[in-house]
Amino acid sequence: MLGACLKIAFPHPNPRLQLPWNLIQLGLLMLPLSPLLGLVGLISAVLVTWRRQYSTIIRRRENWGFGILSVLLIITAGFAYDKAAAFLGLFNFLPYFLVFAAYSVLIQTMAQLRQLSWILVITSVPVIFIGLGQLFLGWATSKQWETVLGIFGLVITPGGNPPNRMASVFMYANTLAGYLLIVFILGLGLWFKSYEQLRGMRGNNPASGPTSPRTFLFLTVVVIANFVALILTDSRNAWAIAIFACLVYAVYQRWHILVAGVAGVAASVLLAAFAPLPVALIFRKVVPAFFWARLNDQLYPHRAVASLRTTQWEFAWSLTQQRPWTGWGLRNFTPLYLAHTHEWLGHPHNLFLMLSSETGLPATLLFCSLVGGIFIAGVQLLQKSNIETKDKLILFSYLLVFVALVLFNTVDVSLYDLRLNSLSWLLLSAICGAVYRYNRHELLADHQN
């Protein structure tokens, strides 16, 4: 069943790029469980693509934009409060600009986007399995193997991290939640496509394409498992974004009953958490406290003021106002916040406030313009009539993942996790690559006519 869906030897439209295309698939297969081994394949794909497509890469305007941004980031590091930390922080950005440039040439077709979705969905199964063992069976990395397995990213904390929150092979529950959001949304895209194909077969509509009941069943189980795992991460942000994604899919597919159902569930949880007490008590009879008490912070009532996101955001914005042009330098929020509040935090739980406070407004606006421009181009491609319905659905799922990552990064920062950062740039590259290929084919067709 899965062999028909996942073929590593899947042909690339450009034979010169077959090797890096195979490498990126192998790297992605290993990335969730072993970042080190996964990176070998992913970086090799970047190097081979740069070598074979250098002239194409340097002609693209997005890559020139990221080149200018690189210069700006290096300049801001020179004005940093802690220059060593700032120059170290460049490694969270500059290498990924090179990755984006390569992958946006390597990934071109909707079939490739679909293949990458399948790889991510399938490889999420062992991640979830380990997470369940961690929470309910006390699975953990033995002390004697912790150092060795840590190199390969396979350290498992018993009971989760923080305690009672699923983290699986990721360092923290929120990081796992970010990963699961990506897989959940892409899995839903494959599920909807499989459902439509299965319905088309029953209606004797061969144009809808082949599928099988077993493939549909597999996707159903994996999507449900991903949603359950998202709940077990106890991440409020991930819950909200996952429900939002379900609602958007339902609207896109015109499933009005599902829209009403999702909206009803979301409204019930929100009313149980935030409505006036007489009303809230009614909904708390049906909504478990695990959800509403987590949303309104009653589950953790004694949190320090400095640990609240609002406190972090206010401080980050004050840093931006003090140095709006150059910021205080990448990775400098942590020491500045520690000096101000005596509380250690790795970041201010908002990517855009972090960038404005650490790199200044010009660099932040350029970054948002470049990334936002790619998303807008993807939306424009989605609206074109010459794109097949099945291809529109896979492109739509990638665009929805982009929106989910933006929302996730308004309340957290995902770039400090190697796996999440790598996946984010890969998905953005895939959108950009598809846009270039389809626009180029459209331009050639216009010239021929």
Secondary structure as GFF3:
##gff-version 3
##sequence-region A 1 449
A	DSSP	alpha_helix	2	5	.	.	.	ID=ss1
A	DSSP	three_ten_helix	15	17	.	.	.	ID=ss2
A	DSSP	alpha_helix	18	30	.	.	.	ID=ss3
A	DSSP	alpha_helix	35	52	.	.	.	ID=ss4
A	DSSP	alpha_helix	54	59	.	.	.	ID=ss5
A	DSSP	alpha_helix	61	78	.	.	.	ID=ss6
A	DSSP	alpha_helix	83	89	.	.	.	ID=ss7
A	DSSP	three_ten_helix	90	92	.	.	.	ID=ss8
A	DSSP	alpha_helix	94	106	.	.	.	ID=ss9
A	DSSP	alpha_helix	110	136	.	.	.	ID=ss10
A	DSSP	alpha_helix	143	151	.	.	.	ID=ss11
A	DSSP	alpha_helix	173	202	.	.	.	ID=ss12
A	DSSP	three_ten_helix	206	208	.	.	.	ID=ss13
A	DSSP	alpha_helix	213	232	.	.	.	ID=ss14
A	DSSP	alpha_helix	236	252	.	.	.	ID=ss15
A	DSSP	alpha_helix	256	274	.	.	.	ID=ss16
A	DSSP	alpha_helix	277	283	.	.	.	ID=ss17
A	DSSP	alpha_helix	289	295	.	.	.	ID=ss18
A	DSSP	three_ten_helix	305	307	.	.	.	ID=ss19
A	DSSP	alpha_helix	309	322	.	.	.	ID=ss20
A	DSSP	alpha_helix	333	341	.	.	.	ID=ss21
A	DSSP	alpha_helix	351	359	.	.	.	ID=ss22
A	DSSP	alpha_helix	361	382	.	.	.	ID=ss23
A	DSSP	alpha_helix	389	408	.	.	.	ID=ss24
A	DSSP	alpha_helix	418	448	.	.	.	ID=ss25
###
